[in-house]
Amino acid sequence: MKLFSNLKGDLFGGITAGIVALPLALAFGIQAFSGVSDPSAASIGAYVGLTGAMLLGFFAALFGGTHSQISGPTGPMTVVTATLVTGAWTASGGSISQVLLSMALAAIFCGLFQILFGLIKIGKYVRYIPYPVLSGFMSGIGVIIIIQQLYPLVGASKGGSMIDLLLGLPEAVASTSITALLLGLGTVAIIYLFPLLTKKVPSTLVALIVMTVVSIFIDMDGVATIGKIPSGIPMPFFAKEGVSLAGIDWGAVLVAAIVPGLTLAGLGSIDTLLTSVVADNITKTKHNSNRELIGQGIGNAVAGLFCGLPGAGATMRTVVNVKSGGRTQLSGMVHALLLLAIMLGIGSIVQYVPLSVLAGILITVGIGIIDFRGFRDLPKIPRADAVVLIVVFLVTVLVDLLTAVGIGMVIACVLFMKRASDLVEGGYSSQELTNFDKESPWDDEHGMPDTVAHKIYVQRLNGPIFFGTINKFKEVMSTVPSDAKIVIIRMRLVSFMDQSGLYAMEEAVKDLQARGIEVLMTIIQPQPLYMLTTHKVIPGVVPQNHTFKTFEECTEYLRNQLEK
């Protein structure tokens, strides 16, 4: 799609996404510096959050491979950055210059690694991460965000590890500032309740403005605010006022920034490509994953150069952009230019925003990240999937994200090898493990009456549906003709379905039904049938009378229905 082919929609989409991005950029920036015990930490955090959202948003849109994607600081990336910033603050003995330099270099390394990922075409391998790994990891990040924000919510401040934060909560709660708590809870209430009135105005922005105005007219004693943030055009870290590079041990700083940079690159790539898939599903387009990684890398490297917070493709902002009409890279650039315009004159206004209000915004973000569905389904999914989800979740919360990513990837590899081995030993060829036959009719289909055959589409699934094959499964399901009225999903050769496969099947069926297509299923083997019935896909999404033990029963049902 050409850059100016959707000018009106892109302008409106970009402006709307920019309005949504403003409070989140402020909140994520301040969260990243929550472990810095300096009076200027909040204002610096707000500034780096806005800078990162603006620069990453512009360059990722310009060079990326997902036309409608909006990029900026995200929850997972901010959690990693906050750990880096806190560590740099402690190691440097309280040097803001050292903190900014460490964050800038980590963001630059993040960008360089992402560019490398794109060049060696690693983007396609994200599809092989099992759902339980992603679910446990993202839920862990959501819990971390919530726990970290409980302190500013009650008017307290504290840094350190998650264990330290958990142990310090009783003391923080005991000294709660009622004013700060009410402002934070009011923010949460507005975010959840305002959409019941209208969804045309972002509820996070409404909450930010309303509760800030309220705070100005009440007794603010003991309630911390952002403070005045620097305004003007962002400058590179080596030319930034107040940042001294004298006496820096560059060798140690560079080495210390490599591992966090790699962690940010891996996490940001996963976060971004998942958002790209969401954008594809809404716009019915197909992104270029490797080009998207290169665009994200350029954006993060430039953001780092100017002391901006690193980030990734942001799902909520991308959805807002698409729903508002954004379709090309221009929408992402408009979103970034709006943030730049805001940066040039917002410092005197933003200084009054209470930190408890931003905490309320981030708590709703954390709640939105938690995969409640994954936890709800734990008793129903295969035991191995449940163990993986819980282990990755606990390691993410109680240890650190890097360890969780490593354990998750190792588990993914082991699961893939085990399931592939089990299925091959069970009599399936390697071709059957990765391909679904959609061309040749099976033997029992030759007797289908002509009065029925021309009105239906038969989708033959050949092999297990698990995290290693769901991308191919989704690709095959997308080939259903637009004029199909009835689709028969043949599952005779589907011997196994894991949590990833279950959710992919449910989504595929719902997509077909949303197009007005009637979905039937035949010959479901015991294990997939257990998964589908336990999770109420059958009956529920697919009615019980639309499932058949034989293809002949299905044909007879269709003959009776279509001849009425």
N, C-alpha and C positions, 0 to 999 in steps of 0.2 A: 504494500500500500504506500503510495507516494506521500511525502511529508505534509503537503498542504491540501490533500484530497478531502479532508474532513475538518476544515478550519474551525467552523462554529462549534462542533462537538468537542474538538480538542481544546479549544479555549475554555469552554465551560467546564469540561472534565478536569483540566489542569488547575483551574482556579478553585474548584470544589475540593480537589485532592490537597491543594496547598493549604486551604483553610483547616482541613482535617489534620494535616501534618503539623501545623503550628504547635498546638498544645502537646502533642506527642514528642516532638523534637525537644521542646523545653523540658518535659518530664524525663525523657531518657537521658538527656545530657546531665541533668541534676542527679539522676540515679547513678550515673557513671562516676560522679565525684562525691558520692555519699560517704565514702570512707576517708575523705580528706578533711581533717579538722582545722580548717582555715576559714576565717570570716568571709573570704571572697569565693569560696568553693562553689556555692550555688550559682552566683552570677557567671563564673567561668564555665560551669557545667552547662548553663543555659546557652551561652555563646557557642561552645563547641558543638552542642546538639543542633542548633540552627545552622551552623556552618557546614556540618556533615550532611544534614538533610538537603541543603541547597546545592552543594558541590557534587555529592554523590548522585542526587536526583537528576541533575543536569547531564553529567557525563555518562552515567549509566544509560539514560534514555537515548542520548546521542549515538552511542557506540554499541548498545546492547542488541539482543536478538529477540526480545519480546516487545512487540509494538506498543502495547498499552500498559506496560508495567511502570509502577511508581516505586522508586527506591528511596531509602532513608534509614535512619536508626531504627532498630527493631529490638524486641525484648531479649531474644537469645544473644544477639551481638553485644548488647549493652551489659548483660550479666558478665560476659567474658571480659569486656573492657573495664568494668568496675573492679574486678579482681586484679587486673593489671595495674590500674591506677592506685588502688589501695596498697599493693605491694611496692610500687615505685615510691609512694609517699613515705612508707615506713623505711624502706632501704636508703632513701636519700636524706633521712632525718628531717623531713618536712620542707622539701624544696618544690615549690610550684613549677619552677622552670624544668626540673628533672621529670616531674610528672607529665607535663605537656610534651616534653621531648620523647619520653617513653611511649606515650599514647600515639604520637605522630609517627614514630618509626614503626610501631606495630601495625598501624593502619597502612603505611606504605608497603610493608612486607606482605600484609594481607592482600593488597592490590596486586603486587608482583606475583604472588603465588596463584591468585585467581587467573591472571593473564596466562601463566604457565599451564594451569589446568585446562584453559580453553584451547591453547595451542596444541597440547597433546591429546585433545579431544576426550577428556575424562568425564565430561558432563553426562554422557549416556549411562555411566555406571551408577548414578544416583538411584536409578530405578531398582537396583538390587538390594536396597536397604529395606529389611522387613518392617511391616507396620508396627509390631510390638517395640522394636528398637526406637523408631521415630516417636511412637506414642509415649513411651517411658521417658525419653529424652526431653520432649517438648513439655510434658506434664511437670517434670522436674524443674525446668526453667520457670514455668508458671508459678510453682510453689516458691521458688527462690525470690522471684519478683515480689510476691505478696508478703513474704516474711520480711524482706528488706524494707518494704514500704510501711509496715506496721509501726515502725519507729517514728518517722515524720507524721504519720497519721495521728499519733497521740502526743505530738509535740516534742519528741525526743530525737536524739541522733546517736548513731553508733556504727562503727565499721568492724571489720574482722571476718572470720570464717563463719559458715552457717552454724556451726556448733556454738560459737561465741554469741551469735545473734539469738539463737534459740534459748541459751542459758540466760541471756540478759533481758528477755522479754518480760518476766514477772516484775523486775525492777522498773522497767519503762512503763508498764501498765499502771503500776502503783503511783507513779508521778504524772499521770495523764493530765494534759491540758484540755479541759472540757471544750474550750473555744476551738482549738485545733481539731479535736475529734469531731465536733459538730460540723465544722466546715468540710472535713474530709468525707463524712457520711452523707452530707448534703450533696456533695459532688457525685458520689456513687449513685445516690437516688436519682438525681437529674439525668445521669447518663443512661440509666435503665428505664426511667419512666417517660422522659421527653419524647422518645420515638413513638409512644402511644398517641401523642398529639399530632406529630408530623415527622416524617423522615427526610424532609427537604433540607433541613438545617442540621448540621452535625451536632449531635448531643454533647460530645466532648467539648466543643467550642462554647456551646451554651453554658455548660457547667463551669468552665473556666471563667467566663465573663461574669455570670451571675454571682458565683460564690466569691469572686474577687471584689466585686462591688459591695456585696454584703459585708465582707471583712473590713472594708474601709469605714463603714458606718457603725461598727461595733468595737468593743474594747479588745484590742489586739495584743494586750500584754502577754508576753510569753509565746507568741505565735511567730515563728520565723518566716521570712519572706525571701524571694529570690535576691532582691537587691538590684541595683542598676547594672545592666550588662553593657559591655562595650558596643558601640555602634560604628557603622562605616564599612568600607570594603575590607573583607578579610585579607590579612597579610600572611606570607609564608612564616613558618615557625622560626626560621633563622633571622627574620626581620621584625618579629613581633615585639611590641613594646612591653617591657617588664619581663621578658624571657632572656636570661643570660646563659650563654653557652660556655662561659669561662670555667675552666677546671673540670670539664666533663670528661669522664673516662669513656671515650667513644667506643673502644673495643668491647668493654663490658656492657655498655648500653645496647650496642648492636646485637651482641650475642643474646642478651636478655629479651630482646624484642622479637627474635626469630620464632621461638616456640609459640608465644601468644599470637603472632602474625599468622602462623600456619593454622592454629586453632580457629582463629577468626575466618581464615580463608575457607577452611573445610565447612565450618558451620554456616557461613554466609552463602556458600555455594548451594548447600542443601536447602536452606531457607529460601533462597532466590528461585531455584528451579521448581520447588514445590509451588511457589506463588505463580510461576510461569504456567504450570499445568492448570491452576485455577483460572488464570486469564484465558488460556486456550479453551477451556470448557465453556466459558461464558461467551466468548467472541467467535467460537467455532473456527479458530485459526490454529496454526502450529508454529511454535517458537523454535528458534535455533539455539539449542542449549549451549554449545561451545562459544558461539558469538556472544551470548548473554553473559557468560563467565568473563570473557575478555572485557566487555563493557563495564561490568561490575568491578573488575580489577582496576581499570582506568579510573573509574569514579572513586574507589576507595583510596587509591594511591594519591590522587589529586586532593581529596579531602584530608588525608594525612599530612600532606605537604603544608596545608593551611591550618593544621591543628583542629580538623573536624572529626567528629565522632564517626567511626566506621559503621557500616550498615549493610543492608541487603534489600532484596525485593520485598516490599511490605504488602501483605495480603489485603488487609482492610483498606488501605489507601488505593491499591490497585482496583479492587472491586468498586470502590466509590468512584474512581475515575471512569471505569467502563460503564457503570450504571448512569453516569452523568453525560455520556456521549464520547468519551475519549477513545480513540482507536489507533492513533499513530504515536511515534516518538515525540511529536510536538507537544502532546499533553503533558508528558513528563518534564519537558523543558519549561513549559509554562508554569507548572507547579513550582519548579526551582526558582524561576525568576520572580514569582510572587513572594517567595520566602526571602529572596534578596532584597526586594523592595521593603518588606517588613523589617528586615534587619537594619536598614538604613535609618529607621526612625522609631524603633519600638522600645529602645532601652529605657526611656523615661516612664513608659507605661507598664512594662513587664515587671519592674522592680516591686510592685505592690502585690504580686501574686503570692499567696501563702504556699509554703511547701506542703502543707497538709492537703491542699486542693490538688496539687500535682500527684501526691501520694494516692489520693482517691482515684484519679485517672489511671495511674499505673496498676492499682489493684484490680480494676476492671479489665485491664489488658492481661494481667496474670491469670485471672479467672477464665478469660477467653482462650488462653493458650492451653490450659489444662484439658486433656482428652478424657472427659467424664465418661464418654461412651466406651472407651477402651477399658476403664476400670469397672464399669457396670457389667461388661461382658466377660470379665475374668473367669467366673465360674463355668462359662459356657464354651470357652475356646480351648484348643489343645493345651495340655499342661505345659509343654515346652514353651509355647507362646506366652503363657501367663507368667512363667518364671522369668523369661527374658524381659518382659515389660517391667516387672517389679524390681529386678536387679538393676536395670539401667536407670529406673526412676530413683532408687535409693542411692546409687553411686552418684548420680547427677546432683542430688540435693546435699548429701552428706560428705562427699569427697570433693570432686571438682568436675567441670565439664569435659576437660581434656581426657581424663581417665574414663569418663562415661562414653565419650566418642570412641576411644580405643577399644573398650570392652564391647561396645555395641557392634563395631565393625568385625571384631573377632567372632562374636556370636553369629553375626550374619553369615560369615564365611563358613563356619562350622555347620550351621543349619542348612545352608545351601548344599554343602557337600553331603550331609547326612540324608537329606530328603531326595537329592538326585540319586544317591547310591541306593536308597531303599526302593525307589521307583524303578530304577534300572534292574535291580535284582528281582523285582516283581514282574518283569517281563516287558518293560517299556523301552523302546529305543531312544537314543539321544534326540532324534528328530521329533519323536512324540512328546518329549519333555518341553520343547520350546516352540512347537508349531501347532496350530489348530487348522484342521482341514475344512475348507469352506467351498470346495469346488465339486468334488466327485460325490454323487449320491450314493448312499449306502444301499446294500442289497434289498432291505425291506422297504425302500422308498419307491421301487419301480411300479408297485401296484397302486400308487396314489391316483385317484380319479382326476381327469383333466379339469372337471368342474371345481376341484379344490386346489389343484396344483398352481394355477395361474394367479391365485389370490393370496398365496402365502409365501413366506421366505423361510427356508430351513437353514439354521445356523448350527453347524456341526462342530463340537468341541472335542478335540483329540488330545488328551493328556491332562495332567493335574493342573489345577489353578492355585498357584502359591506365589510368594513374593518374587520368585525368579522368573515367572512367566506372565505376570499380570499386565505388563506393558504390551506384550504380544496379544494377550486376550482383549485388552481395551482397543487395540488397533483393529482386530478382527471384528469386534462388535460394532465399531464405527462404520463398517462397510455395509450395514443394513440399508437397502435402498430407501430413498425418501418417500416413495409411493407405496411402501409395504403397509398392509393392513393388519396382517397377522404374522408373528415370528414364532417358529418352533425352535427352542433351544435343546439340541440333542446332547445328553450328558452320559451316554452309555460308556464312553471311554474316559470319563473324568473320575479317577479313583480317589483323589485326595483334594481337599480344599482347606487352606489355613485361614487365619484371620485376615490377612491381606487379600486373599482370593475372595473370601466371603464379602467383604466390603466392596470390592471391585464388581462382583456379580450383582449385588444389591443396587449399586449406582447405575450399572449398565441397564438393568431392568427398569428402573425408575426413569431413566432417560428415554427409553423406548416408549414407555407408557405416557410420558409427557408429550410425546409426538403423536399420541392417539393410536398407538400400535398395541394390539392385544398380544400378550406374551404367554406361550405355553411351554411346558418342560416335559421331557420324556426320559424314562429309564435313568433315574437318579440312584447312584450307588450308595451303599449304607453310610459311609463317612461323610460325603457331601450332603446327603439327605439329613443327617444328624445336625450338621452345622446350619443348614438352611431352616430347619424346623425349630431348632433351639433358639435361634435369633429372630424368629417370627417373620422370616422372609417368605416361608410357606407355613401356614397360610398367613396372609397379611399383604405383603407386596404382590405375591403371586397367589391367587385363590387356590384352594385345595382342588377344586374341580378343573383346574387348568394344568394339573400334573397327571402323568400317565405312566403306567408300568411298561407298556409296549407302544411302539409307533403305530401299530394297527388300531389300538384303542383311540389314540389321538386323531388318526385319520377318520375313524368312524364318528367321533365327536364333531369334527369339523364339517363332515358331510351333512350331518343332521342340522348343525347350526346354520350352514350356508344355504341349505335348501329350504329353510323355513320361509 
